[in-house]
Amino acid sequence: MSRHNVLLVVADSLRARSTSVLGYRRETTPFLDAFAEEATVYTQARSPSNWTVPSHVSMFTGHEVHEHGVDHTARLDAGHTIFEELAAAGYDTGLFSDNPFLTDHESGLDDVFQTAIGSPEQYDSAYETNGSLGDWPNGFWYADRTLEWVDERESEWAACINLMDTHRPYEPLAEYDEWSDERSRDMQESMGFKWHWEFLSGNLSLGFAGILEQIYDGAVRQADAIFETLIRGLDERGVLDDTLVVFAGDHGEGFGEPTAIPEEPPAVSHRIGTHETMYHVPLVVRAPGQREGHRVTDLATLSRFPDAVRAIALGDGNADGPAFASPNGTVVASQAPIGPAMREEAERVCGDAAPFAKHVRLVYHDRPGDEVRKRAACGDSAHESVIKGCGGTVEDGDIDAAVVRNHFDSDRYADVDIATPLDGYTEFEDASDTQFAGDLDDRLEALGYK
């Protein structure tokens, strides 16, 4: 039995339909396209949830979101993740990210790793973002820190790097910002960092969300370049062929796409809703020494990351096997209702938090070819459709929400006790506050948008 290094690269908020490796019209992922020639591309991969904390807990533990129930108001108990399992087996483990929910939060996801590198107090100007909204370094800083850490390892290692370049605010460097213009960038600056409630309330036309997608595509291009830095760095060090590489989005992103369930808000940013833009994510996997590329159209889930590591990195699996594919052809995803802080913000901006405070449940079933059947419930309403490729739908219609709830309540799933509730939780309570400029309408008019 051989053992191999593990590199998990998570592009935060990266949706499948915005990647050229999965057919997007813009060349947003040219390096990933080339990398895929010697890797396995999962065309129908789904994230466990539509935001960071529950998705990462599922990736780290293999438990579905509705089973573990961990969000930012609970602390993950020790001993339940694949990275701790690898550390017990003699691996060095490291986490590298600017995402505070991973590296600086009471949920304790950073404690899973022996080394955790978050946002630095100081950094070289070469790593600055291309905008005024971010006071943190871009993802190249974290790629370089990861490679430096690899240089210091004397045994097998397992690293997770979470890239926030594809998370709002989108501030790609000029060389990657190929599709936006000065007006769209100025508009984002006017909108600030937390802009979703203004769209969800109807105070701002959803058309403006589509304009932000122009900048987002450049951010995707930048994340692709950062991934290239990591892979070329490993190759130069002679360890790439001894490393399991997994590239994925932890969830997707919405830019005002209409939803199939009338009672559900439109897809804006992430965290709320059932839209495919929030759950269909890119997943590209290169096993150690893999030379032949594959495209797997079987339904897959990021929750199988621990199983894939055990099968491939620990030497028990087939390098070309679809380790992330669902063994029974079924995948689930879910979202808990928003918490108190977000409810207050929704009520302040939208007048009513009820449309955003519902349980969301999704059940996917595999179909022949590059298709999956999706059943989604938002509160008491539900819809069924067939998803073709990255977004096309056929055979859609309303269904009884009990069909979805009954699947989740069946004996095929069991609650797992892997976290402790945080008493009197207050940290990051203001993270949902909108920071819209008071004169936004005037600014948009000055930019020629109104």
C-alpha distance (Angstrom), angle and dihedral (degrees) to the residues before:
residue distance angle dihedral
M1 . . .
S2 3.81 . .
R3 3.79 128.0 .
H4 3.79 126.3 -144.6
N5 3.79 139.2 -167.3
V6 3.81 120.1 -101.0
L7 3.79 127.7 -140.3
L8 3.81 118.2 -177.8
V9 3.82 111.8 -173.0
V10 3.80 113.1 -170.0
A11 3.80 118.7 -170.9
D12 3.78 101.6 -157.8
S13 3.83 114.1 -128.5
L14 3.82 93.5 2.2
R15 3.80 112.1 152.9
A16 3.79 124.9 -158.9
R17 3.80 97.7 -125.4
S18 3.83 92.6 61.7
T19 3.83 95.5 57.9
S20 3.78 122.0 91.8
V21 3.82 89.1 -150.0
L22 3.82 84.7 71.2
G23 3.79 95.6 42.4
Y24 3.81 105.7 -84.1
R25 3.80 112.5 161.8
R26 3.81 93.4 -125.8
E27 3.80 119.8 67.9
T28 3.77 95.0 -118.7
T29 3.82 98.1 145.9
P30 3.82 108.2 36.0
F31 3.79 94.6 150.5
L32 3.79 93.0 46.0
D33 3.82 87.8 49.8
A34 3.81 89.5 56.9
F35 3.81 93.3 40.5
A36 3.81 88.7 54.8
E37 3.80 90.0 65.7
E38 3.81 86.5 76.4
A39 3.79 98.4 29.8
T40 3.79 143.1 64.7
V41 3.82 115.8 -98.9
Y42 3.79 117.3 -159.3
T43 3.79 107.2 -154.0
Q44 3.82 95.4 -172.9
A45 3.81 104.2 42.5
R46 3.80 120.0 146.5
S47 3.78 132.1 -160.0
P48 3.82 118.2 -128.1
S49 3.82 92.0 -124.3
N50 3.78 141.6 -2.3
W51 3.79 98.2 -105.0
T52 3.78 141.1 48.4
V53 3.79 111.2 -99.5
P54 3.82 101.7 49.2
S55 3.80 91.9 39.6
H56 3.80 93.4 52.2
V57 3.80 92.4 46.0
S58 3.81 88.8 53.8
M59 3.80 91.5 47.3
F60 3.79 91.6 49.0
T61 3.83 97.6 43.1
G62 3.81 106.1 25.9
H63 3.81 91.3 -128.4
E64 3.80 119.9 126.5
V65 3.80 118.3 -112.6
H66 3.79 95.7 -111.2
E67 3.82 88.7 50.5
H68 3.80 98.2 51.5
G69 3.81 98.3 30.6
V70 3.82 92.5 -161.4
D71 3.78 118.7 156.5
H72 3.80 134.0 144.8
T73 3.83 92.3 -64.5
A74 3.81 95.2 63.6
R75 3.78 134.7 60.5
L76 3.79 118.6 -130.0
D77 3.79 110.1 -122.7
A78 3.77 119.5 -128.2
G79 3.77 123.6 -95.0
H80 3.80 105.1 34.5
T81 3.82 105.7 97.1
I82 3.78 135.5 86.3
F83 3.80 90.7 -124.7
E84 3.80 91.4 58.6
E85 3.79 88.5 47.4
L86 3.80 89.9 53.2
A87 3.81 91.7 47.2
A88 3.81 89.5 53.3
A89 3.82 87.2 52.4
G90 3.82 91.2 56.0
Y91 3.81 101.8 -90.9
D92 3.78 123.8 137.8
T93 3.82 109.4 -128.6
G94 3.80 130.6 -157.5
L95 3.81 140.0 178.2
F96 3.82 122.8 -158.4
S97 3.80 121.8 -176.7
D98 3.77 147.4 122.5
N99 3.80 89.7 -141.7
P100 3.82 105.6 112.8
F101 3.80 91.8 -157.2
L102 3.80 86.7 66.3
T103 3.79 104.4 35.6
D104 3.81 107.6 23.4
H105 3.78 109.1 28.8
E106 3.78 137.8 104.8
S107 3.80 91.0 -120.3
G108 3.81 85.4 82.8
L109 3.79 100.3 -137.6
D110 3.80 89.2 142.2
D111 3.82 90.2 59.1
V112 3.79 87.8 66.7
F113 3.81 88.2 74.0
Q114 3.79 132.4 63.0
T115 3.83 89.6 -138.8
A116 3.81 124.3 32.5
I117 3.81 121.9 179.6
G118 3.80 117.8 -170.2
S119 3.78 134.7 167.8
P120 3.81 112.3 -33.0
E121 3.79 124.2 -133.2
Q122 3.81 89.7 -132.7
Y123 3.78 133.5 20.1
D124 3.79 139.6 165.9
S125 3.80 115.6 -81.5
A126 3.80 88.7 -122.2
Y127 3.81 87.1 77.5
E128 3.80 97.5 51.8
T129 3.80 120.0 128.0
N130 3.79 121.1 -114.8
G131 3.79 96.7 -110.9
S132 3.79 147.5 44.5
L133 3.81 99.6 -106.3
G134 3.78 97.9 72.5
D135 3.80 125.3 68.2
W136 3.79 92.4 178.9
P137 3.81 133.0 85.1
N138 3.78 121.7 -96.3
G139 3.79 122.4 -109.3
F140 3.79 94.8 -87.9
W141 3.82 87.8 74.2
Y142 3.80 90.6 57.9
A143 3.80 92.2 45.0
D144 3.79 90.3 54.6
R145 3.82 92.0 46.9
T146 3.80 89.5 50.5
L147 3.80 92.3 52.0
E148 3.81 91.5 47.0
W149 3.79 88.6 52.1
V150 3.81 90.4 50.1
D151 3.81 89.1 53.2
E152 3.80 89.5 59.4
R153 3.80 96.5 51.4
E154 3.79 119.7 108.4
S155 3.80 96.7 -179.2
E156 3.80 137.9 30.4
W157 3.79 114.2 -49.1
A158 3.79 138.8 -161.6
A159 3.81 120.8 -159.4
C160 3.79 136.8 -179.8
I161 3.80 118.8 -160.7
N162 3.80 117.4 -173.7
L163 3.82 113.4 -161.8
M164 3.80 116.8 -152.6
D165 3.82 94.4 -171.9
T166 3.81 90.3 100.7
H167 3.80 92.3 47.0
R168 3.79 119.5 89.6
P169 2.92 131.2 -60.3
Y170 3.80 89.3 57.2
E171 3.80 107.5 -150.1
P172 3.81 109.0 159.0
L173 3.78 120.4 175.1
A174 3.78 115.2 -97.3
E175 3.81 93.7 -105.2
Y176 3.81 90.5 61.5
D177 3.81 98.7 34.2
E178 3.80 93.0 91.0
W179 3.80 102.8 146.6
S180 3.80 108.5 39.5
D181 3.79 129.9 77.0
E182 3.78 137.5 -148.9
R183 3.79 93.3 -90.8
S184 3.81 94.5 53.8
R185 3.80 91.3 48.0
D186 3.79 91.7 47.9
M187 3.79 88.8 49.4
Q188 3.80 91.7 54.7
E189 3.80 90.3 48.8
S190 3.80 89.4 52.3
M191 3.80 90.8 50.0
G192 3.77 95.0 52.7
F193 3.77 127.6 -152.5
K194 3.82 105.4 -53.8
W195 3.79 107.4 45.1
H196 3.80 105.2 142.6
W197 3.80 97.6 99.2
E198 3.79 92.3 56.7
F199 3.81 89.2 58.8
L200 3.80 95.2 40.4
S201 3.80 91.0 50.5
G202 3.79 92.9 52.5
N203 3.80 91.3 -119.4
L204 3.78 88.6 120.8
S205 3.79 126.3 37.7
L206 3.80 115.5 -107.8
G207 3.78 87.0 -129.3
F208 3.78 88.7 77.5
A209 3.80 89.9 58.2
G210 3.80 87.9 59.6
I211 3.80 89.4 55.1
L212 3.81 89.5 58.1
E213 3.80 88.5 57.9
Q214 3.80 88.1 72.3
I215 3.80 89.7 64.3
Y216 3.80 92.4 40.3
D217 3.80 90.7 58.9
G218 3.79 89.2 57.3
A219 3.80 88.9 50.3
V220 3.80 89.0 53.5
R221 3.79 88.5 51.7
Q222 3.80 89.3 51.9
A223 3.80 92.8 49.8
D224 3.80 87.5 52.5
A225 3.81 89.9 53.9
I226 3.81 91.1 49.2
F227 3.79 89.6 51.7
E228 3.80 87.8 51.4
T229 3.81 89.6 53.8
L230 3.79 90.2 53.9
I231 3.80 95.8 46.6
R232 3.79 95.4 44.9
G233 3.81 88.7 46.7
L234 3.79 91.6 54.3
D235 3.79 90.7 45.7
E236 3.80 92.2 51.4
R237 3.79 89.0 51.1
G238 3.80 90.8 52.1
V239 3.82 94.8 -120.6
L240 3.81 102.9 100.7
D241 3.80 94.7 93.1
D242 3.79 88.9 51.3
T243 3.81 93.3 53.2
L244 3.80 134.4 86.1
V245 3.82 104.3 -138.6
V246 3.80 120.3 -161.5
F247 3.82 120.5 -178.2
A248 3.81 118.6 -174.6
G249 3.77 147.0 139.2
D250 3.81 114.0 -111.6
H251 3.82 88.7 -144.4
G252 3.77 136.8 -23.8
E253 3.79 137.5 -107.6
G254 3.79 136.1 -119.0
F255 3.80 129.8 -142.9
G256 3.78 102.0 -171.2
E257 3.80 99.6 -62.2
P258 3.84 111.7 165.4
T259 3.78 117.3 -113.2
A260 3.79 128.7 -130.1
I261 3.82 93.8 -131.7
P262 3.83 108.7 74.1
E263 3.82 93.7 -149.5
E264 3.80 91.8 52.9
P265 3.83 122.0 93.0
P266 3.82 117.6 -116.5
A267 3.79 118.4 -90.9
V268 3.80 105.9 -87.5
S269 3.81 121.9 161.6
H270 3.83 103.4 -43.3
R271 3.83 143.1 -76.5
I272 3.83 96.1 75.7
G273 3.80 127.4 68.6
T274 3.80 148.4 15.6
H275 3.82 101.6 -95.4
E276 3.81 116.8 136.1
T277 3.80 91.3 -125.4
M278 3.81 86.5 72.5
Y279 3.82 98.7 46.0
H280 3.81 109.2 28.8
V281 3.81 104.7 85.1
P282 3.79 137.2 171.8
L283 3.80 116.1 -101.6
V284 3.80 121.1 -176.3
V285 3.81 120.3 171.3
R286 3.79 129.7 -173.3
A287 3.79 116.0 -169.6
P288 3.81 119.1 -149.8
G289 3.78 108.4 -74.1
Q290 3.81 94.3 1.2
R291 3.80 112.5 159.7
E292 3.79 104.7 166.2
G293 3.78 122.4 74.1
H294 3.80 123.0 -135.4
R295 3.79 135.6 -174.8
V296 3.78 113.4 -148.2
T297 3.79 114.9 -161.7
D298 3.80 93.2 -179.1
L299 3.79 114.9 114.8
A300 3.81 109.2 -92.5
T301 3.79 138.3 -176.5
L302 3.80 135.8 -156.4
S303 3.81 88.4 -134.5
R304 3.80 87.5 79.9
F305 3.80 92.5 67.2
P306 3.83 93.8 105.9
D307 3.81 90.8 49.7
A308 3.80 90.5 48.3
V309 3.81 91.1 51.2
R310 3.79 92.2 49.9
A311 3.80 92.1 46.6
I312 3.80 98.7 43.8
A313 3.82 111.8 19.5
L314 3.79 94.5 41.1
G315 3.78 91.1 49.1
D316 3.78 103.8 -112.5
G317 3.79 100.6 107.0
N318 3.78 144.1 69.7
A319 3.81 111.3 -94.5
D320 3.80 90.8 -141.1
G321 3.79 97.6 40.9
P322 3.84 121.1 116.0
A323 3.80 94.4 -112.3
F324 3.82 93.8 169.7
A325 3.80 95.9 50.5
S326 3.78 115.9 110.3
P327 3.82 108.4 -105.4
N328 3.82 92.1 -146.0
G329 3.81 97.7 36.8
T330 3.81 93.4 -111.8
V331 3.81 130.3 109.4
V332 3.80 129.2 179.7
A333 3.79 133.9 -161.3
S334 3.78 132.8 178.6
Q335 3.78 147.8 179.6
A336 3.80 127.9 -152.5
P337 3.81 119.8 -138.1
I338 3.80 115.4 -85.5
G339 3.80 116.8 -88.4
P340 3.82 130.4 -114.6
A341 3.81 96.7 -84.3
M342 3.79 93.4 51.8
R343 3.81 90.6 44.3
E344 3.80 90.4 56.0
E345 3.78 90.9 49.4
A346 3.81 92.3 47.3
E347 3.79 91.0 50.8
R348 3.80 92.1 47.5
V349 3.79 95.4 49.8
C350 3.82 103.2 25.6
G351 3.78 101.2 28.3
D352 3.80 93.2 -130.5
A353 3.80 129.0 52.6
A354 3.81 95.9 -171.5
P355 3.85 96.6 94.0
F356 3.82 89.9 56.4
A357 3.82 99.6 40.1
K358 3.79 101.0 74.4
H359 3.76 134.7 114.3
V360 3.80 111.8 -106.5
R361 3.79 120.9 -154.9
L362 3.81 128.7 179.0
V363 3.80 130.5 -173.5
Y364 3.80 121.0 -170.9
H365 3.80 125.5 -166.8
D366 3.78 124.0 -167.3
R367 3.80 120.4 -114.9
P368 3.81 132.2 -173.9
G369 3.79 115.6 -74.1
D370 3.79 122.8 -1.7
E371 3.81 93.9 -24.3
V372 3.80 138.2 106.4
R373 3.79 132.3 -175.0
K374 3.78 112.5 -127.5
R375 3.79 127.3 -160.3
A376 3.79 113.5 -175.2
A377 3.79 130.9 -179.1
C378 3.79 125.9 -166.7
G379 3.77 107.9 -174.9
D380 3.80 108.1 -50.9
S381 3.82 95.6 -17.9
A382 3.78 125.8 83.4
H383 3.80 140.7 179.5
E384 3.79 136.2 -165.6
S385 3.80 127.2 -152.7
V386 3.78 143.5 153.9
I387 3.80 113.9 -117.2
K388 3.79 116.6 -149.0
G389 3.78 117.4 -163.6
C390 3.81 112.5 -46.0
G391 3.76 104.0 -11.7
G392 3.79 113.1 -28.4
T393 3.82 112.7 129.2
V394 3.80 133.3 -162.6
E395 3.79 136.3 168.4
D396 3.77 93.8 29.3
G397 3.79 128.5 164.1
D398 3.78 145.0 135.9
I399 3.81 120.0 -76.3
D400 3.80 137.3 -177.4
A401 3.82 110.0 -81.3
A402 3.80 88.6 -139.2
V403 3.81 88.2 73.6
V404 3.79 89.3 64.5
R405 3.81 96.2 38.5
N406 3.80 91.6 50.5
H407 3.80 90.8 55.4
F408 3.80 91.0 54.9
D409 3.81 92.8 43.8
S410 3.79 94.1 51.2
D411 3.81 123.1 109.1
R412 3.81 90.9 -105.6
Y413 3.83 87.3 87.0
A414 3.80 131.3 49.7
D415 3.80 131.4 -169.5
V416 3.80 113.3 -109.7
D417 3.79 124.2 -151.7
I418 3.79 103.7 -140.2
A419 3.81 103.7 129.9
T420 3.80 141.8 55.0
P421 3.83 120.6 -138.2
L422 3.79 114.9 -114.7
D423 3.79 109.8 -120.4
G424 3.79 115.0 -137.3
Y425 3.77 92.6 0.5
T426 3.82 111.5 -164.0
E427 3.80 107.7 145.8
F428 3.81 114.2 115.4
E429 3.82 90.1 6.2
D430 3.80 88.3 136.2
A431 3.80 92.4 51.2
S432 3.80 90.6 100.2
D433 3.79 95.9 54.1
T434 3.76 112.6 121.4
Q435 3.77 113.8 -125.7
F436 3.76 98.5 -163.0
A437 3.77 115.5 156.4
G438 3.77 111.3 -109.6
D439 3.78 91.9 -128.8
L440 3.81 95.2 47.9
D441 3.80 94.9 131.1
D442 3.80 90.9 53.1
R443 3.81 91.5 47.0
L444 3.81 92.8 50.5
E445 3.78 90.8 48.1
A446 3.79 90.3 50.3
L447 3.79 89.3 52.1
G448 3.80 90.2 53.8
Y449 3.80 97.1 -108.9
K450 3.80 97.9 113.4
